[in-house]
Amino acid sequence: MRTAEVRRADERRAALAAGVTVLLWASAFVVIRDAAPHFSPGALALGRLLIGSAVLGVFVAVRGEGLPPRAAWPGILGSGVLWFGVYFVALNWGEQRVDAGTASLVVNIGPILIALLSGWLLHEGFPRRLLAGVALAFAGAGLVGLAGSDAGRAPLTGVLLCLLAAVGCATGVLAQKPALGHGSALQVTTFGCAVGAAACLPFAGALVHDLGSAPARALLGMVYLGVFPTALAFYTWAYALARTTAGRMGATTYVVPVVVVLLSWLFLGEVPTLPALAGGASCLAGVAVSRRTPRADRAPSPGDVSPADEACAAVGSPAAETDGPPRGEPAPAAATDERDEEENQRGLRR
């Protein structure tokens, strides 16, 4: 039985892992801007996935975790094809046809789909706090996206590709969540990444061609994308997803546009506008609202405490020493004769 303290510790670790994921995924947008001109969308996705699979495979071998259980494979296959495969290729392809602001606005439909579909298919429900936080964060993401977009100039094909990326992300998360109930976060991430790489093998010829002409800076960018935003970030994501709901984790990704704006400001010299700053504040507020645990859920329920914990608490608590014997034990022998006689008389009358 998990105590309330254990659950709170899990929530803290999940929040830390989610923070690492957000930071690394945000850095990916900055690196992709530099590497994407030298790689086709499928080649860049395949390169990331091959490097990520190799790094994760080393960790699986070192830890000796082996193959995941059979029950985890449907979710691994689904998340591998939809998220690692469809999402990566569609996002890279879409960003070649629309500006970054429009792409981020359309892709951020994904967390809304995650919240709605997980409430329906995973039976996580539709908490008002989560829905309010998602709406507030999406409004902020919209401000950030519009601040960096070319209004009215986004080609329909690019918008549809970004929408496909959002759907791939949402459905991939929904497939991954049940798999984490059977396999470890490392297993689910490693083999999901390998499945995504296998799905992108048709782009192997384009990858070989692009590797021959890409500059060293672009090659280093691909290596970074494979090691950190792919291998490490997707592992920390799976670790956090195993310890919270899919809806709350999806809402966390609304912090990504905020970090992207800050990183672009620091490394690319792109000064954020006032609407972008206001949108970033709205994103942070929405994520804070969606991830906040209601006060009623913070108090430990009777089922969260084991019988052994109850016994220890009863022995060590002042109330146990002053309020009389525990339930189910006879009265102490120090009771008065008058009280014994009264109880006997009542017993006889019954």
Disulfide bonds with the S-S distance in Angstrom:
none
